[in-house]
Amino acid sequence: MPPTSSESFLPPSTQLVQVAVPRGPRGLLTYAIPTEFEGRAVVGTRLLVPLGKSNRKLTGYAVLVGDRVALGLESAEFEIKPIADVLDERPLFDARMLELFQFISTYYHAPLGDVIRGGLPTAFNVADARVARLTDAGHAAAPLDPLLTRIG
């Protein structure tokens, strides 16, 4: 599928990062590193990345950083979105730990993002929760059954 947005037409020198996303698609996802995050988006850091058409934000782990040639993507024809944020000031894991995570991922046929998430202390895992509440306008538009109001 050819690129469809202006974000896809990146200069050849643009730094890219390959990201492993827990509970996401298998394999690595490729994102552009905006200039304000260059030098901060390094291997071992958590990144906030958009996923899918809705650009839902997910936390992923940087596992490889380089330009198109270094990542073997010089002729890639897909949309490359920019990362949304770098969540860590320093890497959470180094190259040796990444090698261990990759070995475990291969040996157990487990997604790399899940392996990394499981290998880090739980304090580094960000939970994503959605909460829905009925607003005052919602209460007014759909009043509760009178029988239900007596129960509470």
NUDOVEX-966703 format. One record per residue: x, y, z of N, C-alpha, C, O, CB in turn. Coordinates in nm, 4 decimals. Glycine has a CB too. Example, Ala and Ser with C-alpha at 12.3 -4.5 7.8 and 13.67 -1.06 7.14 Angstrom:
REC      nc1      nc2      nc3     cac1     cac2     cac3      cc1      cc2      cc3      oc1      oc2      oc3     cbc1     cbc2     cbc3
REC   1.3190  -0.5690   0.7800   1.2300  -0.4500   0.7800   1.3200  -0.3300   0.7800   1.4236  -0.3319   0.8465   1.1308  -0.4473   0.9046
REC   1.2850  -0.2250   0.7080   1.3670  -0.1060   0.7140   1.2900   0.0030   0.7870   1.3409   0.1138   0.8039   1.4084  -0.0598   0.5725
This chain:
REC      nc1      nc2      nc3     cac1     cac2     cac3      cc1      cc2      cc3      oc1      oc2      oc3     cbc1     cbc2     cbc3
REC   0.0845  -0.1175   0.0000   0.0000   0.0000   0.0000   0.0888   0.1234   0.0000   0.1713   0.1373   0.0902  -0.0960   0.0000   0.1216
REC   0.0762   0.2125  -0.0954   0.1612   0.3302  -0.1022   0.1277   0.4291   0.0082   0.0162   0.4284   0.0604   0.1480   0.3969  -0.2378
REC   0.2235   0.5145   0.0443   0.1999   0.6135   0.1469   0.0823   0.7033   0.1101   0.0597   0.7332  -0.0071   0.3249   0.6964   0.1697
REC   0.0072   0.7462   0.2127  -0.1100   0.8276   0.1861  -0.1073   0.9629   0.2545  -0.1983   1.0429   0.2326  -0.2314   0.7544   0.2276
REC  -0.0081   0.9920   0.3358  -0.0062   1.1216   0.4030   0.1306   1.1856   0.3898   0.2281   1.1209   0.3518  -0.0441   1.1069   0.5509
REC   0.1359   1.3137   0.4219   0.2626   1.3853   0.4118   0.3639   1.3325   0.5124   0.4842   1.3502   0.4930   0.2408   1.5347   0.4330
REC   0.3172   1.2668   0.6216   0.4092   1.2097   0.7195   0.4913   1.0972   0.6576   0.5988   1.0649   0.7081   0.3324   1.1581   0.8417
REC   0.4435   1.0378   0.5507   0.5099   0.9246   0.4889   0.6335   0.9658   0.4103   0.7247   0.8851   0.3922   0.4141   0.8521   0.3987
REC   0.6380   1.0887   0.3640   0.7472   1.1327   0.2788   0.8537   1.1990   0.3654   0.8623   1.3215   0.3740   0.6965   1.2297   0.1687
REC   0.9332   1.1161   0.4281   1.0357   1.1632   0.5199   1.1677   1.1774   0.4469   1.1971   1.0988   0.3568   1.0501   1.0681   0.6393
REC   1.2481   1.2762   0.4841   1.3813   1.2848   0.4251   1.4614   1.1583   0.4565   1.4407   1.0972   0.5614   1.4556   1.4100   0.4767
REC   1.5522   1.1182   0.3677   1.6289   0.9953   0.3895   1.7088   0.9966   0.5194   1.7377   0.8909   0.5753   1.7226   0.9727   0.2738
REC   1.7446   1.1154   0.5679   1.8255   1.1240   0.6891   1.7426   1.1153   0.8178   1.7989   1.1136   0.9272   1.9038   1.2527   0.6883
REC   1.6112   1.1098   0.8057   1.5254   1.1026   0.9242   1.5571   0.9785   1.0059   1.5670   0.8682   0.9521   1.3773   1.1028   0.8839
REC   1.5731   0.9976   1.1367   1.5960   0.8850   1.2260   1.4662   0.8086   1.2467   1.3600   0.8676   1.2666   1.6531   0.9326   1.3609
REC   1.4765   0.6770   1.2418   1.3624   0.5895   1.2630   1.3891   0.5014   1.3839   1.5039   0.4808   1.4233   1.3338   0.5037   1.1374
REC   1.2829   0.4504   1.4414   1.2947   0.3592   1.5552   1.2008   0.2420   1.5330   1.0868   0.2595   1.4900   1.2627   0.4315   1.6899
REC   1.2494   0.1233   1.5626   1.1630   0.0063   1.5575   1.1206  -0.0249   1.7000   1.2023  -0.0300   1.7919   1.2349  -0.1163   1.4909
REC   0.9894  -0.0457   1.7156   0.9270  -0.0528   1.8472   0.8560  -0.1863   1.8651   0.7851  -0.2326   1.7758   0.8283   0.0631   1.8666
REC   0.8758  -0.2477   1.9816   0.8017  -0.3676   2.0208   0.6891  -0.3229   2.1124   0.7127  -0.2557   2.2128   0.8948  -0.4737   2.0914
REC   0.5657  -0.3606   2.0774   0.4483  -0.3169   2.1527   0.3883  -0.4366   2.2265   0.3538  -0.5366   2.1635   0.3426  -0.2516   2.0583
REC   0.3753  -0.4278   2.3602   0.3092  -0.5367   2.4328   0.1607  -0.5440   2.3970   0.0968  -0.4417   2.3723   0.3261  -0.5180   2.5850
REC   0.1083  -0.6630   2.3945  -0.0334  -0.6873   2.3652  -0.0766  -0.6221   2.2340  -0.1942  -0.5910   2.2152  -0.1202  -0.6354   2.4796
REC   0.0172  -0.6020   2.1452  -0.0130  -0.5419   2.0159   0.0192  -0.6402   1.9056   0.0266  -0.7608   1.9292   0.0651  -0.4110   1.9960
REC   0.0381  -0.5898   1.7864   0.0706  -0.6791   1.6744   0.2069  -0.7445   1.6940   0.2968  -0.6866   1.7550   0.0683  -0.6018   1.5416
REC   0.2208  -0.8658   1.6414   0.3515  -0.9336   1.6466   0.4494  -0.8583   1.5568   0.4088  -0.7902   1.4626   0.3395  -1.0842   1.6019
REC   0.5750  -0.8708   1.5858   0.6761  -0.8046   1.5055   0.7014  -0.6630   1.5542   0.6412  -0.6164   1.6510   0.6347  -0.8029   1.3599
REC   0.7913  -0.5967   1.4853   0.8302  -0.4612   1.5225   0.7574  -0.3600   1.4355   0.7327  -0.3848   1.3175   0.9824  -0.4428   1.5101
REC   0.7238  -0.2478   1.4933   0.6599  -0.1382   1.4213   0.7627  -0.0276   1.4035   0.8433  -0.0019   1.4930   0.5330  -0.0860   1.4968
REC   0.7597   0.0377   1.2880   0.8574   0.1423   1.2567   0.7929   0.2795   1.2681   0.6840   0.3030   1.2155   0.9157   0.1222   1.1154
REC   0.8619   0.3703   1.3378   0.8152   0.5073   1.3571   0.9288   0.6041   1.3301   1.0463   0.5695   1.3424   0.7598   0.5273   1.4996
REC   0.8917   0.7267   1.2929   0.9892   0.8340   1.2745   1.0143   0.9002   1.4096   0.9250   0.9076   1.4940   0.9393   0.9386   1.1691
REC   1.1358   0.9478   1.4287   1.1709   1.0207   1.5506   1.1722   1.1691   1.5167   1.2614   1.2148   1.4452   1.3100   0.9739   1.6083
REC   1.0744   1.2458   1.5668   1.0756   1.3908   1.5422   1.2020   1.4533   1.6019   1.2601   1.3990   1.6959   0.9485   1.4579   1.6021
REC   1.2437   1.5663   1.5476   1.3691   1.6280   1.5913   1.3722   1.6574   1.7410   1.4787   1.6514   1.8024   1.3924   1.7558   1.5148
REC   1.2569   1.6894   1.8009   1.2575   1.7204   1.9448   1.2861   1.5984   2.0321   1.3171   1.6130   2.1503   1.1242   1.7803   1.9850
REC   1.2758   1.4765   1.9743   1.3035   1.3553   2.0515   1.4343   1.2883   2.0130   1.4704   1.1862   2.0715   1.1913   1.2575   2.0346
REC   1.5074   1.3447   1.9142   1.6349   1.2851   1.8745   1.7314   1.2892   1.9922   1.7424   1.3902   2.0616   1.6950   1.3587   1.7518
REC   1.8005   1.1792   2.0133   1.8922   1.1685   2.1263   1.8236   1.1170   2.2526   1.8911   1.0670   2.3426   1.9553   1.3029   2.1540
REC   1.6922   1.1280   2.2610   1.6175   1.0765   2.3767   1.5517   0.9429   2.3452   1.5372   0.8587   2.4338   1.5111   1.1776   2.4209
REC   1.5119   0.9227   2.2205   1.4502   0.7963   2.1787   1.5623   0.6998   2.1431   1.6037   0.6911   2.0275   1.3517   0.8167   2.0570
REC   1.6103   0.6285   2.2421   1.7218   0.5349   2.2239   1.6754   0.3950   2.2634   1.5718   0.3783   2.3276   1.8465   0.5781   2.3086
REC   1.7533   0.2956   2.2240   1.7200   0.1572   2.2569   1.7045   0.1435   2.4078   1.7903   0.1863   2.4849   1.8285   0.0597   2.2039
REC   1.5934   0.0830   2.4482   1.5677   0.0605   2.5900   1.4708   0.1575   2.6532   1.4336   0.1407   2.7694   1.6941   0.0660   2.6637
REC   1.4285   0.2598   2.5785   1.3328   0.3552   2.6346   1.1910   0.3167   2.5957   1.1682   0.2507   2.4943   1.3641   0.4983   2.5872
REC   1.0960   0.3594   2.6788   0.9542   0.3420   2.6460   0.9101   0.4615   2.5632   0.9468   0.5758   2.5907   0.8663   0.3274   2.7755
REC   0.8306   0.4323   2.4614   0.7819   0.5365   2.3714   0.6302   0.5299   2.3659   0.5716   0.4220   2.3742   0.8431   0.5213   2.2293
REC   0.5673   0.6450   2.3519   0.4236   0.6505   2.3276   0.4068   0.6600   2.1764   0.4546   0.7547   2.1140   0.3546   0.7728   2.4030
REC   0.3381   0.5609   2.1173   0.3277   0.5537   1.9715   0.1820   0.5418   1.9281   0.1020   0.4780   1.9965   0.4089   0.4350   1.9175
REC   0.1468   0.6035   1.8135   0.0107   0.5892   1.7600  -0.0021   0.4571   1.6842   0.0906   0.4139   1.6157  -0.0247   0.7086   1.6669
REC  -0.1180   0.3943   1.6976  -0.1395   0.2673   1.6292  -0.2739   0.2685   1.5575  -0.3755   0.3084   1.6144  -0.1325   0.1500   1.7288
REC  -0.2734   0.2248   1.4336  -0.3965   0.2105   1.3566  -0.4495   0.3411   1.3015  -0.3886   0.4470   1.3173  -0.5009   0.1474   1.4407
REC  -0.5653   0.3313   1.2360  -0.6270   0.4489   1.1746  -0.6739   0.5489   1.2787  -0.6768   0.6692   1.2525  -0.7439   0.4075   1.0872
REC  -0.7110   0.4998   1.3974  -0.7587   0.5895   1.5033  -0.6434   0.6559   1.5780  -0.6660   0.7450   1.6599  -0.8462   0.5128   1.6017
REC  -0.5201   0.6133   1.5506  -0.4005   0.6651   1.6176  -0.4072   0.6485   1.7686  -0.3593   0.7337   1.8434  -0.3810   0.8115   1.5836
REC  -0.4671   0.5379   1.8132  -0.4719   0.5067   1.9564  -0.3288   0.5001   2.0097  -0.2431   0.4367   1.9481  -0.5478   0.3717   1.9829
REC  -0.3025   0.5637   2.1212  -0.1673   0.5701   2.1765  -0.1381   0.4474   2.2622  -0.2149   0.4123   2.3518  -0.1490   0.6984   2.2593
REC  -0.0252   0.3829   2.2327   0.0208   0.2667   2.3072   0.1630   0.2895   2.3542   0.2378   0.3665   2.2939   0.0118   0.1393   2.2216
REC   0.1998   0.2225   2.4618   0.3372   0.2274   2.5091   0.4139   0.1121   2.4463   0.3703  -0.0029   2.4513   0.3437   0.2210   2.6644
REC   0.5286   0.1437   2.3870   0.6135   0.0416   2.3272   0.7567   0.0619   2.3715   0.7884   0.1594   2.4396   0.6036   0.0445   2.1739
REC   0.8433  -0.0305   2.3327   0.9838  -0.0274   2.3721   1.0724  -0.0124   2.2487   1.0583  -0.0875   2.1522   1.0214  -0.1552   2.4506
REC   1.1631   0.0842   2.2520   1.2567   0.1050   2.1412   1.3584  -0.0084   2.1406   1.4266  -0.0319   2.2403   1.3283   0.2436   2.1528
REC   1.3684  -0.0798   2.0261   1.4628  -0.1904   2.0177   1.5692  -0.1705   1.9091   1.6699  -0.2413   1.9077   1.3880  -0.3184   1.9921
REC   1.5476  -0.0753   1.8190   1.6459  -0.0487   1.7140   1.6254   0.0929   1.6631   1.5128   0.1333   1.6338   1.6342  -0.1519   1.5976
REC   1.7351   0.1690   1.6525   1.7284   0.3077   1.6061   1.8278   0.3244   1.4924   1.9404   0.2754   1.5005   1.7581   0.4089   1.7222
REC   1.7863   0.3938   1.3857   1.8751   0.4198   1.2729   1.7991   0.4895   1.1615   1.6817   0.5235   1.1763   1.9376   0.2893   1.2214
REC   1.8684   0.5106   1.0485   1.8001   0.5702   0.9338   1.7429   0.4580   0.8470   1.7553   0.3402   0.8805   1.8974   0.6609   0.8511
REC   1.6802   0.4955   0.7356   1.6167   0.3954   0.6479   1.7149   0.2880   0.6025   1.6800   0.1700   0.5999   1.5561   0.4636   0.5257
REC   1.8349   0.3264   0.5674   1.9337   0.2310   0.5165   1.9754   0.1356   0.6282   1.9806   0.0145   0.6069   2.0576   0.3050   0.4591
REC   2.0051   0.1887   0.7466   2.0491   0.1056   0.8581   1.9425   0.0040   0.8990   1.9752  -0.1062   0.9429   2.0855   0.1931   0.9770
REC   1.8149   0.0411   0.8847   1.7063  -0.0487   0.9220   1.6585  -0.1350   0.8048   1.5671  -0.2160   0.8203   1.5903   0.0315   0.9769
REC   1.7209  -0.1172   0.6869   1.6832  -0.1958   0.5697   1.5488  -0.1558   0.5121   1.4775  -0.2398   0.4571   1.6807  -0.3411   0.6046
REC   1.5132  -0.0285   0.5241   1.3827   0.0191   0.4784   1.3930   0.1229   0.3673   1.3011   0.2028   0.3491   1.3062   0.0771   0.5944
REC   1.5029   0.1230   0.2932   1.5216   0.2261   0.1910   1.4161   0.2229   0.0811   1.3894   0.3258   0.0191   1.6572   0.2116   0.1294
REC   1.3555   0.1071   0.0555   1.2540   0.1007  -0.0493   1.1149   0.0697   0.0083   1.0256   0.0280  -0.0655   1.2925  -0.0052  -0.1531
REC   1.0964   0.0894   0.1369   0.9675   0.0590   0.1998   0.8602   0.1557   0.1513   0.8843   0.2757   0.1380   0.9792   0.0652   0.3533
REC   0.7418   0.1019   0.1252   0.6304   0.1839   0.0783   0.5127   0.1707   0.1742   0.4088   0.1146   0.1394   0.5886   0.1431  -0.0649
REC   0.5299   0.2219   0.2928   0.4211   0.2241   0.3894   0.4311   0.3523   0.4698   0.5363   0.4160   0.4755   0.4250   0.0994   0.4823
REC   0.3209   0.3889   0.5312   0.3167   0.5121   0.6087   0.4006   0.4975   0.7353   0.3873   0.3998   0.8090   0.1714   0.5491   0.6441
REC   0.4855   0.5941   0.7590   0.5663   0.5948   0.8807   0.5222   0.7139   0.9642   0.5468   0.8292   0.9287   0.7203   0.6013   0.8484
REC   0.4572   0.6843   1.0747   0.4077   0.7888   1.1641   0.5169   0.8266   1.2638   0.6063   0.7464   1.2908   0.2797   0.7421   1.2384
REC   0.5107   0.9473   1.3183   0.6082   0.9862   1.4203   0.5668   0.9348   1.5585   0.4483   0.9158   1.5860   0.6243   1.1393   1.4233
REC   0.6653   0.9129   1.6440   0.6334   0.8769   1.7824   0.5680   0.9983   1.8484   0.5915   1.1120   1.8075   0.7624   0.8314   1.8616
REC   0.4857   0.9735   1.9509   0.4156   1.0823   2.0186   0.4954   1.1370   2.1360   0.4877   1.2562   2.1658   0.2799   1.0351   2.0666
REC   0.5729   1.0505   2.2038   0.6479   1.0966   2.3206   0.7511   0.9926   2.3609   0.7392   0.8748   2.3273   0.5531   1.1262   2.4384
REC   0.8525   1.0380   2.4331   0.9515   0.9507   2.4959   0.9203   0.9536   2.6448   0.9192   1.0606   2.7057   1.1015   0.9969   2.4653
REC   0.8950   0.8372   2.7042   0.8481   0.8316   2.8418   0.9582   0.8217   2.9464   0.9318   0.8395   3.0653   0.7574   0.7170   2.8571
REC   1.0807   0.7937   2.9046   1.1903   0.7749   3.0006   1.3064   0.8685   2.9701   1.3368   0.8969   2.8543   1.2388   0.6293   2.9991
REC   1.3703   0.9157   3.0764   1.4914   0.9983   3.0597   1.6120   0.9114   3.0280   1.7027   0.9540   2.9564   1.5186   1.0817   3.1868
REC   1.6135   0.7889   3.0813   1.7236   0.6942   3.0585   1.6657   0.5606   3.0155   1.5514   0.5296   3.0492   1.8114   0.6774   3.1864
REC   1.7419   0.4806   2.9417   1.6930   0.3492   2.8985   1.6627   0.2585   3.0189   1.7315   0.2642   3.1208   1.7966   0.2816   2.8063
REC   1.5601   0.1762   3.0054   1.5229   0.0810   3.1096   1.5997  -0.0501   3.0960   1.6099  -0.1260   3.1924   1.3732   0.0541   3.1051
REC   1.6543  -0.0777   2.9764   1.7334  -0.1984   2.9558   1.8430  -0.1684   2.8547   1.8312  -0.0776   2.7724   1.6443  -0.3165   2.9079
REC   1.9506  -0.2474   2.8629   2.0649  -0.2269   2.7740   2.0670  -0.3352   2.6650   1.9752  -0.4165   2.6548   2.1978  -0.2283   2.8548
REC   2.1731  -0.3342   2.5844   2.1842  -0.4266   2.4705   2.1868  -0.5726   2.5156   2.1290  -0.6585   2.4490   2.3102  -0.3954   2.3893
REC   2.2538  -0.6022   2.6291   2.2602  -0.7407   2.6786   2.1213  -0.7896   2.7199   2.0837  -0.9031   2.6906   2.3581  -0.7514   2.7982
REC   2.0453  -0.7034   2.7882   1.9098  -0.7427   2.8274   1.8218  -0.7604   2.7040   1.7381  -0.8505   2.6997   1.8480  -0.6380   2.9226
REC   1.8405  -0.6744   2.6034   1.7631  -0.6868   2.4806   1.7916  -0.8207   2.4133   1.6998  -0.8859   2.3638   1.7947  -0.5709   2.3847
REC   1.9188  -0.8621   2.4113   1.9534  -0.9932   2.3542   1.8812  -1.1053   2.4288   1.8312  -1.1989   2.3665   2.1064  -1.0161   2.3592
REC   1.8755  -1.0962   2.5619   1.8050  -1.1959   2.6416   1.6561  -1.1951   2.6082   1.5960  -1.3009   2.5895   1.8265  -1.1700   2.7919
REC   1.5967  -1.0765   2.6007   1.4546  -1.0658   2.5658   1.4278  -1.1270   2.4282   1.3281  -1.1967   2.4092   1.4095  -0.9183   2.5680
REC   1.5173  -1.1007   2.3323   1.4992  -1.1545   2.1973   1.5120  -1.3068   2.1965   1.4377  -1.3750   2.1260   1.6015  -1.0924   2.1009
REC   1.6062  -1.3602   2.2748   1.6206  -1.5055   2.2850   1.4929  -1.5672   2.3418   1.4408  -1.6644   2.2871   1.7423  -1.5422   2.3735
REC   1.4431  -1.5109   2.4508   1.3205  -1.5626   2.5139   1.2039  -1.5550   2.4155   1.1251  -1.6489   2.4048   1.2872  -1.4831   2.6435
REC   1.1931  -1.4434   2.3441   1.0856  -1.4252   2.2468   1.0902  -1.5321   2.1385   0.9868  -1.5874   2.1013   1.0942  -1.2867   2.1837
REC   1.2086  -1.5611   2.0883   1.2254  -1.6623   1.9833   1.2017  -1.8029   2.0381   1.1293  -1.8822   1.9780   1.3661  -1.6529   1.9218
REC   1.2626  -1.8330   2.1514   1.2546  -1.9671   2.2094   1.1106  -2.0048   2.2439   1.0672  -2.1168   2.2172   1.3421  -1.9758   2.3344
REC   1.0366  -1.9107   2.3035   0.9001  -1.9391   2.3465   0.7928  -1.8924   2.2476   0.6735  -1.9021   2.2765   0.8760  -1.8749   2.4793
REC   0.8350  -1.8417   2.1308   0.7418  -1.7927   2.0289   0.6453  -1.6899   2.0889   0.5247  -1.6932   2.0643   0.6630  -1.9104   1.9669
REC   0.7013  -1.5999   2.1671   0.6212  -1.4968   2.2341   0.6544  -1.3612   2.1729   0.7692  -1.3374   2.1351   0.6475  -1.4961   2.3884
REC   0.5565  -1.2722   2.1625   0.5843  -1.1389   2.1086   0.6906  -1.0665   2.1932   0.6860  -1.0694   2.3162   0.4542  -1.0553   2.1031
REC   0.7845  -1.0027   2.1261   0.8940  -0.9357   2.1959   0.8437  -0.8305   2.2941   0.8982  -0.8185   2.4038   0.9878  -0.8714   2.0957
REC   0.7416  -0.7545   2.2576   0.6879  -0.6531   2.3483   0.6362  -0.7123   2.4776   0.6538  -0.6533   2.5842   0.5776  -0.5766   2.2807
REC   0.5720  -0.8294   2.4699   0.5222  -0.8968   2.5900   0.6376  -0.9468   2.6764   0.6314  -0.9394   2.7991   0.4304  -1.0139   2.5518
REC   0.7423  -0.9973   2.6127   0.8590  -1.0464   2.6861   0.9271  -0.9309   2.7602   0.9619  -0.9440   2.8775   0.9590  -1.1156   2.5898
REC   0.9458  -0.8187   2.6918   1.0096  -0.7033   2.7562   0.9239  -0.6551   2.8728   0.9751  -0.6296   2.9818   1.0320  -0.5883   2.6543
REC   0.7949  -0.6429   2.8498   0.7040  -0.5978   2.9560   0.7122  -0.6899   3.0773   0.7147  -0.6429   3.1910   0.5590  -0.5918   2.9040
REC   0.7165  -0.8207   3.0534   0.7253  -0.9167   3.1631   0.8606  -0.9178   3.2311   0.8717  -0.9581   3.3468   0.6944  -1.0536   3.1132
REC   0.9641  -0.8739   3.1599   1.0995  -0.8752   3.2155   1.1373  -0.7513   3.2928   1.2431  -0.7477   3.3556   1.1967  -0.8944   3.1073
REC   1.0535  -0.6497   3.2896   1.0813  -0.5257   3.3627   0.9999  -0.5216   3.4914   0.8945  -0.5846   3.4997   1.0499  -0.4020   3.2751
REC   1.0470  -0.4488   3.5913   0.9672  -0.4344   3.7140   0.8290  -0.3779   3.6824   0.8144  -0.2948   3.5928   1.0398  -0.3433   3.8155
REC   0.7287  -0.4227   3.7557   0.5905  -0.3824   3.7273   0.5685  -0.2327   3.7411   0.4742  -0.1796   3.6825   0.4959  -0.4552   3.8192
REC   0.6517  -0.1637   3.8158   0.6363  -0.0186   3.8310   0.6534   0.0537   3.6976   0.6043   0.1655   3.6819   0.7375   0.0352   3.9327
REC   0.7219  -0.0077   3.6015   0.7436   0.0552   3.4713   0.6299   0.0283   3.3735   0.6272   0.0866   3.2651   0.8737   0.0068   3.4119
REC   0.5365  -0.0584   3.4096   0.4264  -0.0916   3.3206   0.3119   0.0053   3.3426   0.2586   0.0169   3.4530   0.3798  -0.2365   3.3426
REC   0.2751   0.0743   3.2368   0.1677   0.1723   3.2428   0.0368   0.1017   3.2113   0.0248   0.0331   3.1098   0.1930   0.2904   3.1443
REC  -0.0611   0.1191   3.2991  -0.1923   0.0584   3.2757  -0.2786   0.1545   3.1955  -0.2723   0.2760   3.2142  -0.2617   0.0216   3.4098
REC  -0.3587   0.0990   3.1065  -0.4508   0.1773   3.0249  -0.5917   0.1375   3.0641  -0.6323   0.0230   3.0442  -0.4259   0.1552   2.8719
REC  -0.6658   0.2310   3.1194  -0.8024   0.2005   3.1624  -0.8976   0.3036   3.1044  -0.8641   0.4215   3.0925  -0.8130   0.1974   3.3172
REC  -1.0158   0.2580   3.0690  -1.1189   0.3480   3.0188  -1.2330   0.3492   3.1189  -1.2774   0.2446   3.1662  -1.1687   0.3049   2.8771
REC  -1.2791   0.4684   3.1502  -1.3876   0.4847   3.2451  -1.5004   0.5594   3.1764  -1.4774   0.6591   3.1080  -1.3404   0.5595   3.3727
REC  -1.6227   0.5106   3.1948  -1.7395   0.5773   3.1368  -1.8318   0.6195   3.2512  -1.8592   0.5418   3.3426  -1.8147   0.4833   3.0349
REC  -1.8783   0.7424   3.2444  -1.9718   0.7952   3.3436  -2.0854   0.8651   3.2715  -2.0677   0.9220   3.1638  -1.9009   0.8924   3.4421
REC  -2.2014   0.8597   3.3326  -2.3165   0.9289   3.2790  -2.3103   1.0743   3.3263  -2.2995   1.0999   3.4463  -2.4498   0.8598   3.3231
REC  -2.3168   1.1676   3.2345  -2.3118   1.3092   3.2694  -2.4480   1.3565   3.3196  -2.5463   1.2828   3.3125  -2.2671   1.3932   3.1484
REC  -2.4534   1.4801   3.3705  -2.5806   1.5370   3.4149  -2.6800   1.5419   3.2986  -2.7989   1.5150   3.3159  -2.5592   1.6786   3.4735
REC  -2.6295   1.5765   3.1804  -2.7163   1.5798   3.0622  -2.7682   1.4400   3.0302  -2.8825   1.4242   2.9873  -2.6406   1.6376   2.9407
REC  -2.6853   1.3402   3.0508  -2.7276   1.2024   3.0278  -2.8341   1.1587   3.1268  -2.9306   1.0915   3.0902  -2.6088   1.1091   3.0359
REC  -2.8159   1.1974   3.2525  -2.9184   1.1667   3.3539  -3.0513   1.2324   3.3176  -3.1574   1.1716   3.3311  -2.8724   1.2140   3.4940
REC  -3.0443   1.3559   3.2720  -3.1662   1.4289   3.2368  -3.2340   1.3665   3.1147  -3.3568   1.3604   3.1079  -3.1342   1.5769   3.2097
REC  -3.1545   1.3207   3.0193  -3.2102   1.2646   2.8965  -3.2683   1.1251   2.9186  -3.3640   1.0872   2.8511  -3.1035   1.2594   2.7886
REC  -3.2129   1.0494   3.0105  -3.2593   0.9119   3.0352  -3.2751   0.8913   3.1852  -3.1902   0.8280   3.2479  -3.1599   0.8066   2.9752
REC  -3.3829   0.9439   3.2438  -3.4004   0.9301   3.3885  -3.4133   0.7830   3.4273  -3.4627   0.7005   3.3504  -3.5242   1.0087   3.4356
REC  -3.3674   0.7525   3.5493  -3.3745   0.6158   3.5996  -3.5175   0.5764   3.6309  -3.6025   0.6601   3.6614  -3.2877   0.6002   3.7235
REC  -3.5409   0.4491   3.6226  -3.6707   0.3942   3.6599  -3.6967   0.4251   3.8089  -3.6070   0.4037   3.8905  -3.6761   0.2392   3.6322
REC  -3.8134   0.4735   3.8464  -3.8420   0.5095   3.9853  -3.8185   0.3943   4.0828  -3.7814   0.4180   4.1978  -3.9847   0.5570   3.9972
REC  -3.8395   0.2702   4.0392  -3.8159   0.1560   4.1269  -3.6693   0.1416   4.1611  -3.6344   0.1046   4.2732  -3.8664   0.0285   4.0626
REC  -3.5823   0.1710   4.0641  -3.4376   0.1597   4.0860  -3.3867   0.2658   4.1829  -3.2932   0.2399   4.2585  -3.3631   0.1710   3.9532
REC  -3.4465   0.3848   4.1820  -3.3999   0.4919   4.2701  -3.4296   0.4594   4.4165  -3.3569   0.5060   4.5042  -3.4655   0.6254   4.2312
REC  -3.5338   0.3809   4.4463  -3.5654   0.3447   4.5846  -3.4692   0.2410   4.6405  -3.4511   0.2338   4.7621  -3.7071   0.2926   4.5935
REC  -3.4074   0.1606   4.5549  -3.3170   0.0527   4.5996  -3.1922   0.1119   4.6624  -3.1479   0.0645   4.7670  -3.2782  -0.0400   4.4814
REC  -3.1348   0.2140   4.6013  -3.0067   0.2694   4.6457  -3.0254   0.3596   4.7587  -2.9283   0.4157   4.8095  -2.9370   0.3412   4.5365
